[in-house]
Amino acid sequence: MFVERRAFPRTTVRRPAEIVIVTSGLRTSSYTCTVVNCSEGGALLEVGKLTVPDEFQLNFQGASLAARVVGRTGDQVRVQFER
């Protein structure tokens, strides 16, 4: 039997979002991605062939969240939201 060990439960959403790259406090570029699933603590993003930096802002459903990459697999990136 599978035991859930995550601190926050995930919700499948499959909705568009925007990865925003900020350098020296200025928005330098942005890219479209898809949020596959998310929780209060992080998200799984589909980014295609995009090379995503280790830290960025994720604009999703009206919120701008500081995100840090915690894993990469193929065209997906797992991020943790910074508090």
C-alpha positions in Angstrom: 0.0 0.0 0.0 1.3 3.5 -0.9 1.9 5.9 2.0 1.8 9.6 1.2 4.9 11.3 2.7 4.6 14.7 1.2 4.0 17.7 3.5 1.4 19.1 1.2 -1.1 17.2 -1.0 -0.8 17.7 -4.8 -3.6 18.9 -7.1 -3.6 18.2 -10.8 -4.2 21.4 -12.7 -2.6 21.4 -16.2 -2.8 25.1 -16.7 -0.6 27.7 -18.3 1.9 29.7 -16.3 4.8 32.1 -16.9 8.4 31.6 -15.8 9.9 35.1 -15.2 13.7 35.5 -15.1 14.8 38.4 -12.8 18.3 39.7 -12.9 19.5 42.5 -10.5 15.8 43.2 -9.6 14.8 43.6 -13.3 12.6 41.3 -15.3 14.9 40.2 -18.2 12.8 37.5 -19.9 9.8 35.3 -19.6 8.6 31.9 -21.0 5.4 30.0 -21.1 5.1 26.7 -19.3 2.4 24.3 -18.1 1.8 23.6 -14.4 1.1 19.9 -14.3 0.3 19.7 -10.6 0.9 21.9 -7.6 0.6 22.1 -3.9 1.1 24.7 -1.2 4.9 23.9 -1.2 5.7 23.5 -4.9 4.8 22.4 -8.4 5.6 20.2 -11.4 6.1 22.2 -14.6 6.3 21.1 -18.2 8.9 23.4 -19.9 9.6 21.6 -23.2 13.2 22.2 -24.3 13.6 25.4 -22.2 16.7 25.6 -20.0 15.3 26.9 -16.7 17.6 28.6 -14.2 17.8 27.3 -10.6 15.7 30.2 -9.3 12.9 32.3 -11.0 9.5 33.8 -10.4 6.4 31.7 -11.4 3.4 33.7 -12.4 0.4 31.4 -11.9 -3.3 32.1 -11.4 -2.7 35.7 -10.4 0.1 35.1 -8.0 3.9 35.6 -8.4 5.8 32.9 -6.6 9.5 32.7 -5.9 10.5 29.2 -7.1 13.6 27.1 -6.8 14.3 24.0 -8.9 14.6 20.8 -6.9 14.6 18.3 -9.7 14.7 17.9 -13.5 13.5 15.0 -15.6 13.2 15.2 -19.4 10.9 18.2 -20.2 9.7 18.6 -16.6 11.0 20.6 -13.7 10.0 20.2 -10.0 10.1 23.4 -8.0 9.7 24.4 -4.4 8.2 27.7 -3.5 10.3 30.0 -1.4 8.7 31.4 1.7 
